Every structure is written in C-alpha cells, then in structure tokens.
Amino acid sequence: MTNVPKTQRAVQLVGPNQLVLNDSKQVYTPGPHQILCRVEAVGLCFSDLKLLNQFSAHPRKTKILSGIEPAVLQQIPGYAPDNMPTVPGHEAAVRIEAVGRQVTQFEPGRRYLVETDYRWLPTAGSNGSFGYNFEGALQQYVLMDTRVITSPAGRSMLVPVPEHLSASAVALVEPWACVENGYANNETRQIKPNSTMLIAADVVATSGELEDLFKQYGRPGRILWISQYQTPAIPGITVESRPDPGLLNDADLDDIIYFGSNPDRAESLLPKLAPQGLLNIVLCGKNFGRDIITPIGRIHYSRIRITGTTGYKPADSMKHIPQTGEIRPGNKVNVVGAAGPMGTMHVIRAICQGIRDISVFAGDVDTGRLAALAKLAEPLAKANAVPYSQYNPAKDYVPESFDYIVVMTPAPQLTADSVRTAAKGAIINIFAGIPATVSAKIALDTYIEKQLYFVGTSGSTPDDMKTILAHVEAGRLDTNLSVSAVCGLDGAADGLKAMENRRITGKIIVYPACKGLPLTPLTKLAEQIPDVAACLNNGLWTIQAEQKLLEMYG
C-alpha cells in the first residue's frame, strides 16, 4: 500500500458518551475480499448522537443475526458489535487506496459515496450499518469488506461519484438520501404471502369479512386465532386456535388484525408485530376511550405500521394506506422542528420537489435557527411559487388541519400532538430517530376516525442515493446548502456537542485530512480563516472553499 501509513487518527466511541481521539489507530491491510478507503469528508448526524448516548443499546450496534457467515464476520477487524469500541460517522465520501487480491469490482483511485444501510444483515432491532456495528468514517482510513457491502442481489453499497463534485457535496448525499427515503419508501398495501397472521377477536368476526379482505389484499400462509368466539373456517388457510397473545413471542407476527376496542388488548398486540408488520384495528362501531401506548420508535426503526376503521370490515382499513410516504398535490405541509440540519433538508425538498398546489409551514422553538432557515427557504419558495410560513410554537399560533406532518424532533409528545393537528387522511412522518424502545400515548381513536397513517423510515437505499446524486450532478440540488460548519477530527467531538446543544443550525463537515482544524462555523470563517471565507458564495460552502481549506490544513 504505497503512501498509506501504518497508523492513523480516528475518533472512537468506547462506551456511552465516551469519545476519544486516537492518534495511533492501526490502518488495516485489506484481506482477500476487502478494500481500504481514504476518507475525504464525513458529515456529522443527529443519529451519531443517538449512538453516542445509547452505545451498545442502539439497535444498529448489536450483533448481526443472519445473512452472513459468522466466520466471515470474524475476519473483519472493523466489525464492532455490542460493547466493542467503534468509529462513528456514516455520511462519507471516500477514495479507494488498496484492494484485496480477490476484489475485482473496485480499483484504487476511484471515488465513492458510501451507502450505510445493510438491510439484509438483520440485528435484533434493526440492521447492520456502516458507522455503527461496522466501523465508520470518523478516521483517516476505513476498511470495508465486499461480502458485507454487497447485497444478495449483487448491488454494491459504494456508489461511484464524479471528480468535479466537492467531497462535502458527496458526503451530504447520504442524509439527503435518508430524507428522500422518508417519502419514496413503498408502503405495505398487501398481506404478505406465506405469512403468519394473528387475528384477535373480542367481538364476532365472520369468515365473510375475512374472505373479503383476503380477496382484495392477498392471503396469509396461516392464521393464529385468539378469541372466545368460534374459530372461522377459511378455505385454503390453516387456522390455529391459540391462548392469550401474551404467550406469543414479541416481534414475530407479520400481520395482526384486532376486532374490538379493549385498550389493554391493543397494547398487548403491538409488541408482537415483526419488523414491517401491520396492525389492522377494526373498532366495530366502538372506541378505546383512552390513549394507547404505542411503540413509535419501532415505527421509525422497524417500520411497523398501524391502520384501522371505525366500522366492521378490515378491508376498509387497508384503503387508508398510501402507496408511498410522498407529499401529495394540494397538501398543507408542516415540518415540526424544521430549523435543525435535517429539518432544513425536509423544508427545502418540499419547496423544490415540484408538487403542485402545496403550502409549507416550518416550526421551531429556536428563533435564531428559524432566521437562518428563512435565508435559505424564502428565496427558494419565491422561485418555486410555494406559499411558505414559519412559526415558533412557544409563542405563535400553530395552524391545524395539516395534510402532511413531518416530526423532526425526537420528542414522543410531538408525535402524539400531530394526531390532533392532522387533517382527515393525513400522513404523519415520524422522521426523527426516536429510540426503538420508546413509546408514546397516542389517541388511536382519533387516528382511526381521521383515517391517519404513520410512516417512518431509517436510513436509505442505493436507489435513493442515486436519485439525489443525479440531482446534484445535474445542478438541480446543491447539498452544500446544508453546510454550517467545518472541522478536522480534532473538532468532531465539539461538533457533536454543538449539535446536541443546538449551537449549529446546519450540517457539520469533518475533513479527516485537516489536522488541527477546530470546529469552525461558516459565520466565523472571515475572522478565523479569511482565505477560505473568501471562497464562499454569499456565505454558502463551495468546492473552492473546500479546496482552499485542504490546501491550508491538509
């Protein structure tokens, strides 16, 4: 490995809220199936804070359960599950420095965007990920294994990028792709074939109602029946009578239908949903009468879903499920917690997406951050002829009857409040990374009566990456609009603290090559690094500013 040092600088997470800057971390020599990359730039993310706080309890920091041979994992020095120290950082632009002898699809010198989400490698609560249970990019060099970063369908998690883009613009494709996935993700509108469905019936459920559902939306492989009423006969489907659902394993059922309105029963069923499982609530003319404790963290991380009807037919509930989480024409959109780094992206996307006749509201409790958002959003809204308003919920009137609500703040109460402010048929996008174990008291009676639908996603796909990258390459989107500060590895810990304390409004870009560069907001560049400040474009980060910074500190 020509010109590659034996040791490097790296930011390591060694325990909950324990970050250390290691000046002599080993640079691994790639094995037969591995590649060594130099990290050009990495963005700090609020998800890094969640990992920092939760460490081994984070659902992406736990062991890989399947999808790859354990012997292969043992060959990967950067595999760091559970309590093992890891290197955070998943929004990365990298360049290949060396490859193993059996690697044929990658060559030294090529530049890539890193896709972080290994969805075919499940953990107990999510999936394997770059920057979590596999070491990430807050280091000068990172080792990756092709047996990890290649999907079963043969798709690589390294996306080629052109040379003319700045490293920051490339690195920020990842968070923008996560935003894209929050809207583009296809929702489950069919019963999973060959699945296990649980039906709990506290009222009489007829075979005719079920046959109508199965005729329209597909048939499960088998049904587990929990009810004091007679087990229905469903031609072609095995129906097994079971005792109380408390005896069933958690996260084990693909679909659940509940006929009834007992709030305790509903709360007992929700934990049984497997990842991407659907709970269909059929109230049969009654209501719960109180809020229901709902695992909203699993809506985000495990993509469980809830639909329902006030009537008697489970097929009616399925009609309320949207095809995707996309904003629809004519929607009145509310971004809650809009002035943070990711909220800003959601606001810009809504304004610039070209969806006709929408209006956008942006709410945040931080007046200073709202002012910074206005400098970006208002000119874009004017150029795209999109009505745009900002508000501070602590002192301003908060409009109601929104058709689309994006919850950007990981406060469970804000998700609960969104049910009240939603219009009939609204989509509520739980984008903020509420921990997977967190629940909230949700007015499911109101949720079902209004025909609302919670969506939530975590991470992105290569297709999302390619969509955003295409926009960037064509000049339709400048991801550098998000940049608010830069630093080297020396300033990464300060950057995370600044994010946590809401001192930085936008994204922080870390340049591992820039030794000695502290956390530097763009607003301070003129006084601290005037030569770099001279390369900004009306205060915005540019490739010229990046090149000057690397020239001075690299």
N, C-alpha and C positions, 0 to 999 in steps of 0.2 A: 504494500500500500504506500505508494510514493507520496511524500509530503504529508502523510497523516501521522499525527503524534501518537504516542503510546498512552498518554493521559490527557484529560480534558477537564474543563469546568462544567459543572452541572448543578442545577437546583434539585435537591432530593427531598422528598416527603418521607420522613422516617417514623412518623406517628401522628395522631390527631393534633393539628395546629403546630406541627414541628417541621419547619422548613430549614434546611441547611444548604449553604453554598459550598459544594465540594470542589476544591481546586485541583484534585488529583484523581478523579474518577477514571477508571480504565476505559480505553477505547477498544471495543471488542473487534477481534479479527473475524470476518464473516466465515461461517461454516459453509458446507457444500450448497445449502439451499437458502443462504442468507445474503443480504445486501447491507452495506454500510453507507449511510447518507450523512452529508453535512447539512446542518440546519441553517437555512438562510434567514428565516424570520418565523416568529411564532406569536400569535395573539393570545392575550390573557382573557379568560372567560369566567363568567359567574359560576359555571359548572366546576371550574378549578377550585373555587371557594367551597363548594359543597364537598368535593373530595378532600380538601384540606381539613374541613371540620369533621367529616364522618370517617375518613380513612378506611379502615377495613370493613366498616359497616355500610359503605357505599355499595349499591347493587352491582356496579361495574368493577369493583375492586376485588370481588370474591372469585373463587376458583371457576375455571371452565369445566362444565359438566359433561359435555359431549361435543361431537363434531370434529375432533382431532385426537390422535392417539396420545395418551399420557407420556409415552416415551419421546414423542416429538417435543412436547412442552418442556421436558427436562433438558432438551438440547438448546433451549433458547435462554441465554443469560438475562435477557430483558423481560422475561415473564415474571411478574411480581405480584401474585395474588395475596389476599388476606393481609397479614401483618408485615409482609416483606416491604422494605423501602422501595419506592418507585420514583419516577421522574414525571411530573405532570406536564401538561402542555399538549393540546391536540389540534390547534389551529395552525397548521405548519406548511411552509414552503421548504422543500429540501432538494438537494442535488446529490446524485449518486457518486460516491468516491471509489467503491470497490464492490465486487460481487463474488459469490462463491462459485466453485468450479462447475456446479450443475445448474447454475442460473443462466438461462438463455434469453429470457424476455426483457432483461434490463441491461443497460450498458453504462459504464462510468461516464460522467459528464452530463447525463440527461437530467432534466429538471422536472420536478413533480409537485403536485398538490396532494396532500395526504387525506384520504378518506378514513375516518377513525372508527367506524362502527362495524364490528364483525358480528353480524346478526345471526350467522349460522353457528356461532360458538356461544351457546347459552350459559349464563350464570344462574344462580338461584333466583335472582330478581330482575335480571336484565340480560346483557350480553357482554362478551369481551370487547375491549376498546383500547385503542392507542391512547396513551396518556393516563391510563387507569391501571388495569391489571397487566398491561404491557407498557413498558417504559415509553414516555413521550418525548416531546421536543424541547423542553427547557434544559438543553445541553447542546454542546457544540456538534456532537456526532450521535446518531442514533442507529441502532441495529434493528433490522426487520427481517422476518422470516417469510419466504414466499408461500410456505404451507399455511401460514396464518393469514396473510394479506390477500389470498386468492380465494374467491368464493367457490362453492361447489359447482357453480355454473361456469367457472373459469374466468370470472371478471376480477381484475386487479383493483386493489384499493389505492393504488397510486395512479393519479390522473395526470397525463403529460400536459405541460404548460409551455407557452412560448417564451422566448427570451426577452421580448420587449416590455413585458409587464414587470412592475416593481414586485419585490418579494412580499411586501406588505399587502399589496392588492391580491396576490395569490393566496397568502395565508388567510385573508379575510373572506375568501370564497367559502371556507368551511362554515363559519357562523351564518353567512348569508344563505348557504345551502340548508342549514338547520331551519332557518326561517321559511325557506321555500317548502321544505318537507312538512312543516306545520300546516300548509294549505294544500299541497299536492297529494298528500298521502291518501290512498284509496281506503274508503271505509267499508267495513264488512256489511254487506246487504243481503247475504245469503247464509243459510245454515250450513255449517261446514260439513262436507260429505264424510262419511265414515266416522263421525264424531260421537262423543258421549254427551248426551243432553240430560240434564236434570229437570224434571217437572215437579214442582211443589204446589199442591192444590189445597188451599184452605176452604175453597168452595168447589162446587161440582164443575168439572171441566169435561166437556163432551168430546168424544172421538171425532165428531164432525168439525168442531172448532180447530182441532189439531190437524186433521186432514186438509182443511182449507189452508192452513199455514204451510204445511209441507208441500202442497200442490203448487203454491206460488213461490216459495222460497227455498225449496230443497229439503232433503230428508236426512236426519241423523243416522248414524250406524246403529245406535241403541239408545234406549231411554231408561233412566232410573226414575222411579215413581215414588214420591213421598206424599201420602195423603191418607186421610181416614176413609176416603171415598174409593169406590171400586176402581181397580186398575183398568184403563181403557184398552180396547183391542184395536191395534193399529196394524193393518195388513202390511207384511213385509218388514216390520221393525220389531225387534225383541224389546219387550217392556218388562223390566225387573222391579218388583216392589222392594223398597228399601226403608229402613227405620229413619230416625231423625237425621237431618243433614249434619248435625254436629259430629257424627261418626264418620263422615266422609273427609278425605284429605283436602287441605287447602290448595288453591291454585291448580285444580285438577280437572275442572269441567269446562268443556268448550262452549257450551250454551246452557243457560238456565232460563226457564220460564216459571214465573211465580203468579199463580192465580190467587189473589187475596189482598188484604190490606193490613195485615198484622205487622207493625213496625219492627218488632223483635225478630220476626221470621225474615223480613227483608235484610236486616243487618246480619243475620246468621248466614244468609246465602251469598252475600257479596264477596267474602273471603274465599269462597270455593271456586271463583272464576279463574280459569287458566289465563296466561298472557294472551291478549287479543280475544278474550272471551266476551260474550254478550249476555247481559241480564235483561230479559223482556218482562216487564211488570204489567200485569193485567188486573186493574183495580176492581173491575166488575161493579162499577157504579158507586163505590165507596171511596174512602181516603184513609191515609195513615193517621192523620190527626196530630202529627208532630214531625219535627225534622228527623231525618235518617242519617246516622253516622255512616259516611261514605268514604271509601279509600281513594281520595282524589289524587294522591301521589301515584297510585297504580294506573290511573287514567293516563298520566303523563309517561311513566316509565314502562308499564306493562301493556298499555293500550287496551285496557278493558273498557267496555262501553255499556251504556245504560239507555234503554228506550222504554216506552210504556204507553198505555192507553187507559183512559177512564172507563172504557167500555168492557166488552166481554171477549173480544176476538184478538188473539195475539198477532194475527196477520195485520191488524190495523196499526200496531206499534211499529212494525217494520217500515211502514210508509214514511215515517218521520226521519229515517236515516238518510243523510245526504250522501251523494256519491263520493265526494271528497270534502275536505275541510276548507275549500276555497270560498273567498268572499263572492257574493252573488250580485248581479246587476241590481242597482237601486238600494243596496244595503246602507244603513246608517251604522258606521263602524266606530267602536270605542276601544282604544288601546289604553288599558289600565296599567300605570307605571311606565308611561310612554317615553320618559326622558332619559332612561338609562341606555347603555350601549345597545342592548338587543331591542328594547322598545323603539329606539330611533330607527332601527332597521325595519321593524314592522310598519311604522308610520310611513317611511319612505316607500316601502314596497306597495302599500295600499294606495298611496297617491300616484305612483308611477306605473301601476300594473295595467292601466288602460281599461279597467272595468267601468262600464258606463253608469252614469247617474248615481254614483256613491258619494257619501259625505264622510269625513273623517274627524273624529274627536280624539284629542290626546290629553290624558290626565296624568298629573304627577304632583306630589306634595312639595317638591323642591322647586321654588320659583326660579332660582338661578339656572337649574338644569332645563327648565321649560324655556327660558330665554335662549339658551344655547340651541335647543331643538328648533325654536322658531326661526333662527337664522338659516337653518338647513331646509326646514319643511315649507315655510311660507313661499319662498320663490318657486319651489317645485310644484306646490299646489296651484299657484297662479299660472305657471307654464302649462299645467295639465288640466286647468279649469276644474279643479276639485275643491268644493267647499271644505274649509279646514278651520277647526276651532281648538283652542287649548283651554284647560281649566285646572284649577287647584282644588281638589275635593275637600281640603281642610277649610276653605273659605268661600269657594264659588258654588253656585248652584250646579248640581250634577244632573244633566238631562237623563231621561229614562226612555224606555222603549227602543233599545238598540237592537238591530238585526244581527249584528256580529260583534262579539266581545272577545278581546284578547287579554288574558290576565298575565301580566309580565312580572308581577311581584309575588314571591313565594310566601304569601300570607293566606292561609286557608280561608279566613273570613272574607277576603275579597272575592274568592270563587263563590262562596255562599251568597254574597251580596249581588253577584252578577245575575243570579236567578231572578232576583227582584227587578232589576233594571232591564231585563231582556224582553224583547217583543215576542209575540207568538211566532213559533217556528225558528227562533234564533239559534245560531251556533255559538257555543261558548268554548273558546280555545284556551285550554289550560297549558300555556306555553312555559310559564315559569317552572323551574325544576324543583317543585315541592318534593321533599324526600319521599321515597316509595312507601315508607311506613306511616305517613301522615294521613289522617282522615279529617273530615270537616262535617259539621251538621248541615245537611242540605235539605231544603224544602222540596222533597221529591213530589209532593202533591202538586205544588206549583209547577215544577219542572215538567211533570207529565201533562198537566192541564194545558200548559202553554206549548206543548209539543217541542220542547227544547232538546238540544243534543250537545253533550260534552264531547269534545275531541281533545286529544293530547298526543304529542309525539316527542321523542327524544332522539337526537342525532339526525343523520341524513343518509341518503343513498348516493351511489355514484351518478345516477341519473340527475339527482338534484344538483350535485356538484357540476355536472356538465351543462345543465341549464344556466346556472349562474355564471360559469366560466364563459359560456358563449355570449352572454350579455356583456361581460367585462371586455372580452376580446373585440366585440363589435362596437364598444364605446357607448352602449345603452345604459350601462351601470358603472359607476366608479365606486368600488368598495372602499377606497381610501377616504370617502366622505365620513367614514366611521371613526377615523383615527383621531384621538385626542391627546395622546402622549406616546413617547418612545423611551426605551431604556435598554441597557445591556442586562446580562444575567445578574449583575450586581444590584439592579433596581427591581428585579422581578418580585421579591417579597414585599417591597414597598408598594409596588403596583397592585398586588392583591389586596393589601390593606386599604389602599386608596379606593379600590372598587368597593370593598366592604363598607367603607365609611362614606361612600358616595361623593368622594372628592374629585373624581374624574368622570366627566359626562359620557365620553365615548370609549372607543377601544384603545387598549394599550398594546403597542407592538414591541416585542423584545427581539433585539438583534444579538444573538449569542457571540458574534464576532467582535462586538463593540465592548471591549474590556474597559471597565472604569466608568461607563456611562450610567449615571444615576437616573432615576425616574424624572423625566423632563416633559411637562405639559407643553403642547404646541404654543400655548399663550405665553410661555416663559422663554421660548427659543430666542427671541430677539435680544434678550438681555444675557442669556446664558451661552448660546451658540449662534451668534449672529450670522455666520456664514451659511448655516443650514436654514435659518429663518428667511434668508434672502431668496431661498429656492421654493418657498411656499407659494401657493396660488390663492390669494385672498384668505390666507390663514389656513388653507387646507393642505394636507400632506400630498407630496408628489414623488415621482420616481427621481426627479432631480435632487430633491431634499434627501431622499434615501441614499443616493449615490454620494452626495457630499458628506453625509454622516459616516458612511462606511469608509470613505477616504480619510476622514479625520480620526476615527476611532478603531477601524478595523485592522 
